[in-house]
Amino acid sequence: MIFLLSFIACKGDLLLSSGELGRINYTLETNYKMDEFKLAEANIATGYPQRLSASLTIKGWKIVDDQPYLVYHSSPDSELTVDSETILDGELGVPGFTVSADTEGSYLIESKLQDEIVDQIRLNFVTPDKISVLSWIRTPDSEEFLEEEGELITVSVGSQAAFIPIPEYKGERIIGDIDVDISIEPEEFAVVGYNIESVEEGGVNANSNPASIYFVQEGEVSVCATDTVNEVTTCQDFKVE
């Protein structure tokens, strides 16, 4: 059993760094807790676009005046892709932007107004060497999901599990909205849960995202997460009883 889990979660951290000229604050929101809170000192996963927002400092307002929406972002590094938003995307202040890199490295992002540098920031990209799986478990007689961790997590038959894949590099969490394939071994020990949105006479509206599974047989089960871009796999073991 393999299903795609898009990384959509909440209650994460906000990483922020001022640019090298102190005129723009660059921020990136993660879907999980980070040990590092300075964006310029954190590592970002390669292979996926990550969205950053930007806001002017008092020093920046003195430079930009009443034209923050005309600021745009780019990079002199050919291996970094930068997609700058515009006022057409509904941005009334300094537009945000997305960045992605396929190879590891430190890349410069420049924020300009009419081709003049307003500020710049250097971001670090690394390739994940592990995908940790954060497990949230709901027992059959409960309405709440509880976070569980450990090499072997014990659950009861009928329990529902939801997962957050977290990219890591050299034992530390890194930034990255990623897609993973979740596989179950043995397949018959779990089934994919569907989220019912509405039930009508004409049918049932449901979907499998956010993804979850139900454990349906006793025994030991491995839930494995594979980064679809960087091809890194990590497994979490469960004992169903």
Phi, psi and omega in degrees: 000123179228131174220153184272131178246110174279142188279093178229114182210188182214183177057049178259213180238158176247119178261134185221141171213141171282151178293170184297339179259358176073022184254339181228137170264124178257132182228149177219128182262130177259164179264012181204168183286141179241150174280333182254134181249351178267118184302318183292342181256355180272166176253142181245139181291137175286158169094350183227143175288137178237134182267133175242148172250161183221142177216148183281142168276174177301320177298323180290322179299326180294334180274315188275330181062237186258024182236043181297331182290348179268356176290138176226161186239140179206179180217140174282352181272118185293338182275357178251129176262125179238125178243103184275135176280167181224180177299336178292340177271008179088013181272117179264335175265211175293126181297151172276186180196160174247147179228149174206146178223136179271344180233154180293151177157175176253122188237145182264132171248129179250134176250122188234155170233115183051049176069007176257134181295125171266315177196173179205156179215147178252129182244146183253129179243135177225158177269124181303140175252000179200148172241107177277149183246111176275122187253131173246124187241136173240120179285160184301332183260016183236155175256358183248147172263133178243140178287132179233144178213166182133164180295325179227114181260128180267128179226164177261157177301135181095354179291147177255139181231136173238151189229145170241115176278131183238118180288142179229158177216118181054043174084002181237147177294143175236167181282139176172111166281109188236163172251136177228150167270126176260124179241149182241129176228126354289148186300324187286355183276352181210154176231152180284134177273145177246141181266115182278122180267322178199152176236120182229169179299329181278353179148186182242131175261120183209160174209165185260012180235126005294145187282145173207164177228161173242132175277126189240354179222150177284147179137187179263134185231140175249128174252116185247136178248126179242120175297118187291339180263309185270355173056047175251133183238135174224142183242146172244129182264141178233147171246116182261125181220000000 
